[in-house]
Amino acid sequence: MTEHIKNTEETDTARDAATGPGTPLVELDDVSKYYGNVRALEGVSLEVHAGEITCVLGDNGAGKSTLIKIISGLHQHDSGEFLIEGAKTSLASPREALDLGIATVYQDLAVVPLMPVWRNFFLGSEPTRGSGPFKRLDVALMRETTRAEMLRMGIDLRDVDQPIGTLSGGERQCVAIARAVHFGAKVLVLDEPTAALGVKQSGVVLKYVAAARDAGLGVVLITHNPHHAYLVGNRFILLKRGVMAGSHTKDSVTLDELTRQMAGGSELDELSHELEQAPVPTHLGGNAPDSA
């Protein structure tokens, strides 16, 4: 175990030495993805820097899910460049992405509701003690580590032994974020973390997204809510039908303009003009045209 940690530290040190301080943790340059004749993404570029949140906004079918799958290693891009800390990359699997420090928290969270919080926190990466026939899970270590890591993120759980299914949606999202931070993620990809939450719970999740940013992680926040994005984001990428509809930093765009672009902007203006001009059919209460 000690040798593995030492080798990991040496790899991280070598990678840090090879990249400059301004090098993005993750960078997509003119990336495209096709499924047969279907264009899922075309010409998308973004940067994810340490200690920053890059928000990807778009409506349903905009290409957000495809972008997540490329960054998380589930699918490979067809053209363009995908760089991790300045090195060109083509991830073969989500495990490879994890090994390179990219952790993805999906909307459904993939938790086991009836298992306790500490068991879900270490799911798939359980520490053990003893050897041979006496090898067993180190339950005490997992309980204590879960409690400590949640407190470090500012989350004071009542009991880490309670089933994770008894937590609110916001609390489960926070457990997933704390887990990613604990296991050494450098980049945290969050898939619509506030989509199914109320206002208060959304605020709780955004607070811990900001905490991950302040801990030095690069965060990719996928959302369709420009208000949530603008509260915590540093960079904003707008997707529409698989292509980029805009790219902004926080100091170059207002919330109103971001919302307008997200909602369709000029298309809404055109629709509004058409609705104002269109006559109301008589069967819906409109006036019949005057006869000559």
N, C-alpha and C positions, 0 to 999 in steps of 0.2 A: 504493500500500500504506500509506504514512504517513498519507494523508488518511483512509483507511478506519479506521485505528487511532484517529485523532483523533476522528472522528465517533462511533465506538463508545464512546470514553471520555466524550465529551460526553453521549451518551445515558444511560450508566450514572450519571454525576454527576447528571443531571436526575432520574432515577428515584430515586436515593438521597435527594435533597433533598425529594422528594415523599412519602417514606415515613418513618415514625418508626423509632427504633432497635429497638422491640419488634415491628415488623410482620413476620409470617411471610413467608418467601420464597415458600412455596406454601400455600394454604389451600383446603380443600374444605368447604363448608357445606351439609349436607343434600342431598348429590349422589345422584342416581339414574340408572340406565341400564337400558333395556329392549331386548330383541331380540324384537320381536313381542309374544307373550304371556308370554315368558320374562323373569322378573325376575333380572337379573344383579347389580345393586346397588340398594339402596334406603335412603335417609336416612343416607348415610355422611359423616362429618365428620372431618377431621384437620388438623393444622398441622405445617409443617416450618419450623424455625428455623435460622438460620445457626449453625454450630458444635454442632449437635445431630443425633442419630439417632432418627428416628421408625420404629419397627418395626411392620410390618403382619403379623399372624399369622393363620393359618387353615388348615384342612385342604383337601384337593382339593375343588374346586367351591365354595369359600367366597366367591369373587369377587375374589381377589387379582390374577389376570391382567387382568380388566376394569378394575380400579383402575389398574394400570400403563398400560394403553392410553389411559386418559383423561388421566393426568398427562403421558404422553409425546407426546400429540397424535395418536395413531393413530385414536382414536374420540372423538366428542364426547358430553358428558353430556346427558341429556334434561331434567333438572330440577335445581334447587339452584344454588349459585354456586361457581365455580372462580376463585380469585383468585391472581394472581402479583404479589407485592410490593404487595398492597393494591388492585390494579386488577382488575376483573372481566374474565375472559378466556374465550374459547372457541377453543381451538387448532384450526387447520385441517389441520396436518400435523406429523410429527415434526421436519421442518426448521425450522418456526416455533418449536417447543419448544426446539430447539437454539439458535436465534438469541436466545431469551430466557434461555438459561443452564441449561436442563434437559437433562441427558444421561442416557440409559437404557442400562444394561448388562444384556443379556438372558442367560438361562442358557446358551444355545448359543453366545454370544459373537460369532457371525458373523465369524470370522476365516478367513483363507486359510491352511491348515496348511502348505503347501509354501513360502510366502513368508517371508522373514526377519522377525525381530521388528520392525526399524525400518520395514519396508514396511507391516506391519500397523498399527503405531503411527500412521502418517500416512495410512492408507488413505482415499481420498476427499478429503483435504485436503493434497495433496502440494505443498511449496514448489518453485518453479522458478527457474532463472537463465537469463540471456540473453534474447533476443527473436527474433521471426520464425523463420526456418529454424534458428536456433542455440539456440532455446529447449529446455531440457532439465531433467530433475529434478535438484534440488540434493541429491544423494545424501550428500555429506559432511556437510551441515547436518543432514539427517535422522538419520544415524547418531549424530552428536555430541549432538543434542538428545534422542534417545531414551535414550542412555546417561546423560546428565545428569539427565533427568526421573525415570528409574528410580532413580538414586542418591538424588535428593532425597526420594523416597518411602521410602528405605531398602532398595531392591531392587538387589542387586549381581549383574547377569546376567553369566554367563561370556562371552558373545559375542552382540552384537545382530545379527550376521549369520546366526545359526543359525535354521533354520526354526522358526516359532512352534509348529508341531505337535510339536516335540521337547520342549517345556516341559510341566511337570506342569499339571494342571487349576488348582491354586492359583496357580501362576506366571502362567498366562494371564489369570486373573481380575485379578491385580495389574497386569498390563500394561494391561488395559482401564480400571482405576481411574486409573492414572497418566496415561493418555491423556486421560480426561475432565477431570482436574485441569489438565493442560497447555493444553487448548483452552478454558479459561475457564469451565467449568461452575460454576454457583452451587448447583445442586441435582443430586444424584447418586442415581438410582433403580437399585437393585440387585435383580435378579430371582433369588431363591434361589441366591445365589453359593456356598453351601456344600453344596447338595443332593447333589451326586455326589462329594463329597470325603471322605477319611478324617479322623480326628481331628487329626492333625498339620497337614495341608494346610488344614483348616478354620480352625485357629488362625492360620496364616499370613495367610489372607484377612481374618479378623476384625481382625488387627493393622493391615492397610492400610486397612480400612474406618474404623477409629478414627483413622488418620493423616489420612484425607480430612476427617473431622470436625474434627480439631485444626487443619487448614489453613483452617478457616472455612466449609466447605461444609455445606449442609443435606443430610442423607442420608435416603433412604427405603429401608429394608431389608425386603424381602419374604421371609418365611421361614415354615416350619412347625416350626421348632426353637426352643422357648422358652428353652432353655439358651443357645444362641448369641445370641438376641435380648437376654437379660438381661445378658450379659457387656458389651455395648457400647451398649445402647439407653438413651435418655432418656425416650421416650414410647412407649406400646404401644397399638395398635389391634387388637382381636380381631374377625375377621369369621366369620360362620357363615351359609351359604346366602344370601349377598348382603346381609345386614344386620349392623349392629354388635352384637357380643355383649359388648363392654366397651371402655373407654377409660381408660388409667391413665398416670400419671407414675411414674418409678422409685421415688420416695420414698413412693408410696401403695400399692404392691403388692409382695409377696414373690415369689420365684421359685416357691415351692411353690403359691401361689395362682394365679399366672400359668399354670403348668403345668396345674393343676386346671381352670381355665376353658378353656384351650386344648383339653384332652382331653374336655371335655363336662360336667365337674363333677357337677351334680345328676343328669344322665342316667346317668352311670356308677354313681352311688350307687344309683339305682333299678334299674339292670340287675343290680348285685351282689346286691341284696335279692331280686330275682326268681330269680336263679340259685341262691341259698341255699335258697329255698323250693321250687323245682321238683323233683319226684321224678325219680329216674334211671330211664329205661325198663329193663325187665327184660332185654331183649336186649343192653343195654350193661353189664350186671352189677349192676343195681339189684335190690333185694328186691321180690318180688311182695307186693302188699297182702294182709294177713291175711284169710282167708275167714271168714265168720260161721259 
